[in-house]
Amino acid sequence: MWIQLAIIVISAVVSYQMRPKPAKPKPAAFSDFDFPMAEEGTPQYVIFGDCWVEDWMVLAVGNYRTTAIRKKGGKK
């Protein structure tokens, strides 16, 4: 029984060490996003509440951060 347990532990350690290392993903750039922007002269309307709209558009995109958010701990 102890031999089989040792074989399981050794095979788990070896498989953990031999697994492929995943590549780190590159951070998203602003050009990666595809927003349907409004063209000049397109009529704009305002909807209050929930509503399904067939032709939606993005009038503005703001507060896009290019640096990491760093916040110190919550010690008082």
Wavefront OBJ file of the C-alpha trace (Angstrom):
o trace
v 0.000 0.000 0.000
v 2.804 2.444 0.886
v 4.566 1.760 -2.384
v 1.460 2.611 -4.385
v 0.944 5.814 -2.380
v 4.577 6.810 -2.995
v 4.184 6.129 -6.746
v 1.069 8.352 -6.849
v 2.859 11.166 -5.029
v 5.952 10.903 -7.242
v 3.868 10.845 -10.434
v 1.925 13.916 -9.247
v 5.174 15.803 -8.558
v 6.684 14.800 -11.909
v 3.535 15.737 -13.856
v 3.416 19.109 -12.043
v 7.038 19.812 -12.967
v 6.620 18.709 -16.611
v 3.443 20.665 -17.381
v 3.723 23.385 -20.063
v 4.109 26.891 -18.684
v 1.378 29.228 -19.969
v 2.509 32.419 -21.663
v 1.596 35.688 -19.978
v -1.146 37.513 -21.891
v -0.339 40.952 -23.222
v -2.374 43.820 -21.773
v -5.327 45.037 -23.811
v -4.736 48.071 -25.991
v -7.360 50.627 -26.918
v -7.180 49.504 -30.549
v -8.297 46.003 -29.507
v -11.805 47.254 -28.789
v -14.271 47.680 -31.645
v -16.839 50.312 -30.675
v -19.461 51.368 -33.215
v -18.933 55.128 -33.130
v -21.487 57.680 -34.248
v -20.686 59.690 -37.338
v -21.230 63.407 -37.588
v -24.855 64.234 -38.382
v -26.282 60.965 -36.993
v -29.463 61.678 -35.013
v -29.059 60.944 -31.306
v -31.857 59.960 -28.971
v -32.090 59.463 -25.231
v -33.859 56.482 -23.674
v -34.836 56.439 -20.024
v -35.220 52.966 -18.548
v -34.755 49.549 -20.127
v -35.282 49.291 -23.853
v -34.061 47.107 -26.743
v -32.593 49.189 -29.550
v -31.638 47.618 -32.868
v -29.052 50.189 -33.947
v -27.047 51.137 -30.912
v -23.913 53.243 -30.980
v -21.251 54.543 -28.629
v -21.119 58.322 -28.469
v -18.013 58.504 -26.273
v -15.556 56.221 -24.554
v -13.786 57.594 -21.538
v -11.758 56.756 -18.460
v -9.602 54.205 -20.259
v -6.628 53.480 -18.013
v -3.225 52.611 -19.344
v -1.576 52.187 -15.940
v -2.268 49.683 -13.224
v -4.512 50.666 -10.325
v -2.400 50.727 -7.186
v -3.968 51.127 -3.808
v -2.319 50.863 -0.444
v -3.735 48.568 2.225
v -6.742 49.395 4.343
v -4.858 50.049 7.579
v -6.104 52.953 9.632
l 1 2 3 4 5 6 7 8 9 10 11 12 13 14 15 16 17 18 19 20 21 22 23 24 25 26 27 28 29 30 31 32 33 34 35 36 37 38 39 40 41 42 43 44 45 46 47 48 49 50 51 52 53 54 55 56 57 58 59 60 61 62 63 64 65 66 67 68 69 70 71 72 73 74 75 76
